[in-house]
Amino acid sequence: MSKHWNYWSLPLLTVLGAASRPGGEVPAQVSVRLSEWKVELSQQAVAAGTVRFIVTNGGSIPHAFEVEGSGIEKETGTIQPGARDTLTLTLQPGTYEVYCPVGEDSHKKLGMESHLRVVTANTGGRSSGYGASSMGPEHEPLAAAQAIRVTGGGPVIQILPGPFPFPDSAAPILRQFGDEREGLESQVKNGPYSNNVTPSSGSFTFTAWDKGAVRDSVDGVAEFTTQDGAPWKLVLDRVQTKDVPHHPRFGGVILGLYYHGNTGVHTPLVPTINSSVALWAFGHLYRNGALVTDNALVHVMLLSRTRRDGDFALACWDCSKNPIEELQLQILPPPGEPKFAAPGGFLFINWEKSSSKLAE
């Protein structure tokens, strides 16, 4: 459970900012709260000079805090859930990026970033409160819209329920998952990331746009057969930008992510991978031409190759150095609707030699 973040319990010096520093002798203090997937600052602007960041990990997995800008790039060590660390820096006027660098910036790409404006000392800083900005919309950083076109290729396989092949490697990481641990441990014994695979066939092509926040989008179609010979079709036309029922929670489109396995990001019941794209979406799902649901929960990744040729068993615990060519498609029934007519009630299809290119 996340700890309550009480703004009114912050030291008065933190709330007033650097304007209260007599002669600049006392560092300004900025309280920072890290969680999945946010960096919250007690103030968005502060006066130039010595600044002391008091960083608390209010999340459920390890995080860290980094400040970058104006020639400075400094970070704390890894901060465990519930722990605190400090970082004291001398900052010149300018805008600084503050973020969590864990997982080769994977946490940053998941939304753990913000900005701190440092102004000349005679201007003083003022608190803007969490989620607000004193920079004004004309100064907010704008993320360039990115798009990727992915085409499934090579052998196609369906992954059926079975035991996870690396239980001893995953066990230490599973202990960090709190309330979700029991469900994940049951998947170690009989879950979707198994060596129980069967040949399939089909095609999958989609375009995904990473535009930030709620503006992400996807357009694609997958057609495949399952172990019983039934034909399925999935039409993707909208992403999921709210919480999805996994831990930690994700949504939307993310390009270029290093996670899973021993990274501390999402479930360890997938080997450590690099991905060109990961997305969470809703889909229109058909079986034998008949509509099954308009709200199937869909997760797609184009990632480092995890399965070997021939028997397509999981071949590595850390697969992050392998070529990015494995396209995974997972489809789950929405809450309150029946399980699918497939082993385990879900669909998990892989295209083993897939490709991608940047799109407009």
C-alpha positions, 0 to 999 in steps of 0.5 A, spaced: 500 500 500 502 506 498 504 511 503 500 517 504 503 523 502 502 529 506 504 536 503 502 540 509 507 536 513 513 538 509 518 543 512 516 551 512 523 552 508 520 547 503 514 550 502 517 557 501 522 555 497 529 559 496 526 566 497 527 564 505 534 563 505 538 568 508 544 570 504 543 563 501 547 560 507 541 555 508 540 550 502 533 550 499 529 543 500 525 540 495 521 534 497 521 528 492 516 522 492 517 517 487 512 511 485 509 507 480 510 511 475 510 518 477 516 523 480 512 528 484 516 535 487 514 539 492 515 545 488 516 546 480 521 552 481 526 554 486 532 559 486 539 558 484 544 556 489 544 550 493 538 545 493 537 539 497 533 534 494 529 529 500 527 523 496 522 518 498 520 512 495 513 511 496 512 505 491 512 498 491 519 497 487 526 500 487 527 507 484 532 512 484 532 520 483 537 523 477 537 531 476 540 533 469 541 539 466 546 545 465 552 540 465 549 537 471 547 529 471 547 526 478 543 521 481 542 517 488 543 510 489 537 505 488 532 507 494 528 501 496 520 501 497 519 506 504 526 508 504 529 515 503 535 518 500 538 525 499 541 529 494 545 536 494 547 540 488 548 547 486 544 549 481 544 555 476 538 558 472 535 553 467 530 548 466 532 541 469 530 534 468 528 530 474 527 522 473 528 515 475 534 512 472 532 505 474 532 500 468 537 504 463 531 509 464 525 504 463 522 507 469 523 514 466 520 512 459 514 509 463 512 516 466 517 517 472 520 524 469 518 531 471 522 538 470 524 543 475 525 550 473 531 554 477 531 562 477 535 567 479 536 568 486 532 575 486 526 572 483 525 566 488 522 560 487 514 558 489 511 552 490 506 550 485 504 543 488 504 536 485 501 536 478 502 543 477 507 547 473 510 554 474 513 554 467 506 556 463 504 551 457 509 555 452 515 552 456 512 545 457 517 540 454 513 537 448 515 530 446 515 528 439 510 524 436 513 517 434 510 512 430 512 504 428 510 500 423 510 492 425 509 486 421 509 479 424 513 474 420 517 467 421 514 461 424 508 462 428 506 459 435 501 458 440 503 458 447 499 454 452 499 454 459 504 451 463 510 451 468 515 457 468 522 455 466 526 459 470 522 459 477 529 459 481 531 466 478 524 469 478 523 467 486 527 473 489 524 478 484 517 476 486 518 477 493 517 485 491 510 484 489 506 484 495 499 483 494 500 481 487 505 475 489 500 470 490 497 470 483 504 471 480 506 465 484 500 461 481 503 462 474 510 460 476 506 453 476 501 454 470 501 460 467 502 463 460 510 464 459 511 456 458 515 451 454 508 448 452 507 451 445 504 448 439 505 450 431 500 456 429 499 460 422 497 467 421 499 474 420 499 481 424 501 488 422 500 494 426 502 501 426 502 504 433 503 512 435 507 514 441 504 521 442 504 521 450 499 521 455 492 519 453 494 521 445 497 514 444 493 510 438 494 504 434 491 501 428 492 493 426 489 487 424 491 480 427 489 473 424 491 466 426 489 459 428 489 456 434 491 449 437 483 446 435 484 449 428 479 455 429 480 461 426 481 468 430 481 475 428 483 481 432 482 488 430 486 494 434 483 501 434 484 504 441 489 503 446 488 502 453 491 509 457 488 507 464 490 502 469 490 495 466 489 489 471 497 487 472 502 489 477 505 494 476 500 498 471 501 500 464 497 503 459 498 506 452 504 505 447 511 505 449 517 505 444 524 502 446 524 499 453 528 495 457 524 491 462 521 484 465 526 479 468 531 481 473 530 489 471 524 490 477 520 493 472 513 489 471 513 481 472 519 477 472 515 471 469 518 474 462 526 473 461 529 480 461 528 483 454 529 490 450 523 492 446 522 496 440 514 497 442 510 495 447 502 497 447 496 495 451 490 496 447 482 494 447 480 489 441 475 487 437 475 479 437 472 474 432 472 467 432 470 463 426 467 470 424 463 471 430 464 476 434 467 474 441 468 481 444 469 488 443 473 489 449 478 484 449 484 486 453 490 486 449 498 486 450 503 487 444 511 487 444 516 487 439 522 484 443 528 481 444 528 473 441 526 469 447 525 462 444 530 458 440 529 455 433 526 448 433 522 447 439 521 454 441 522 453 448 524 459 452 532 459 451 535 465 456 533 468 463 537 475 460 535 475 453 536 483 452 542 482 447 538 478 442 535 481 436 529 484 436 524 480 432 519 476 436 512 479 436 508 477 442 500 478 442 497 476 448 489 477 449 485 476 455 477 477 456 475 483 459 473 483 466 466 480 467 466 476 460 467 469 459 474 466 458 475 464 451 475 458 448 482 456 448 486 452 453 487 457 460 481 461 457 486 466 454 490 467 447 498 468 446 501 468 439 508 469 437 511 471 430 518 469 431 522 473 425 518 479 425 520 486 423 519 494 424 520 501 421 519 508 423 512 510 420 509 517 420 
